[in-house]
Amino acid sequence: MKIFMRPNSFWQDQDFVVDNEWRANPDIVKIPIYETNYYEAYASKFLEVYFSCRATTEFKQSVQHEFDFYPIDGNYYRHLSTFMFGDTTVLTNPYQLRNTYQYFTFQDVTGNNINTYDHIFEIGGGAGDFAKFILRNGFKGEYSIIDIPSTFKVSKKNLKGYNVNFLNKLPAVIPKNSLLISTWGLSEIPLEERTVIQEDFKGGIIAYQQQIFGVDNAKYFKDWKGCRLNMPWVAWDGGSYFLSW
């Protein structure tokens, strides 16, 4: 089974410099999903988890912003914010809020615990933030990111010290008990290269735009099974959906 992930030309043309902050890249900051807004849906899920019995020590540590992520410069500080509730102060950022939303929404709607999977394959891992979030919350299985070399410059630095495989394609045979993750990644790959078979994966976390780069993702994902949630706060590119199974 041929599963080679050739990205859209937008991503192929990027050459990210590790020594500069990923989100300060002039092309990256144009993408609305990298805005610093605290979307209400993300913040609500974050607060629900943080102040509940589900907020383990690992979770509270994972959402604290790590100051060694990227060089500290003027752009860096726009991504920090402080939540204060009585005597509780939480220093975090919009990306950790989104990680929290994706992680716990998947578990809430499917009833599945991410830590029970043996393998995770993430297509389009970006800077590696979601991978780090999952690993810091106790995942002990094999984690593989499928992406392109220019992006690996950033994610390898971000995930230094973590046991992660960096691949340019999925394996020909998907191991049993595998979870597929692709948040606005698979949906940006040209249609002719999308040979992913949903049934090969026991579970999945997919976020996709309805329309992007001239591709009709609504049609492509129409027959994929699972719980499909609208994400009205992600209104560009025809809107986005969160699909999990």
Buried (B, 14 or more C-beta within 10 A) or exposed (E): EEBEBBBBEEBEEBEBEBEBBBBBBEEBBEBEBBEEEBBEBBBEBBBBBBEEEEBEEEBEEBBEBEEEBBEEEEBBEBBEBEBEEEEEEBBBBBBBBBBBBBBBBBBBBBEBEBEEBEBBBBBBBBBBBBBBBBBBBEBEBBBBBBBBEBBBBBBBBBBEEEEBEBBEBBBEEBBEEBBBBBBBBBBBBBEEBBEBEBEBBBBBBBBBBBBBBEBEBBEBBEEBEBEBBEBEEBEEBBBBBBBBB
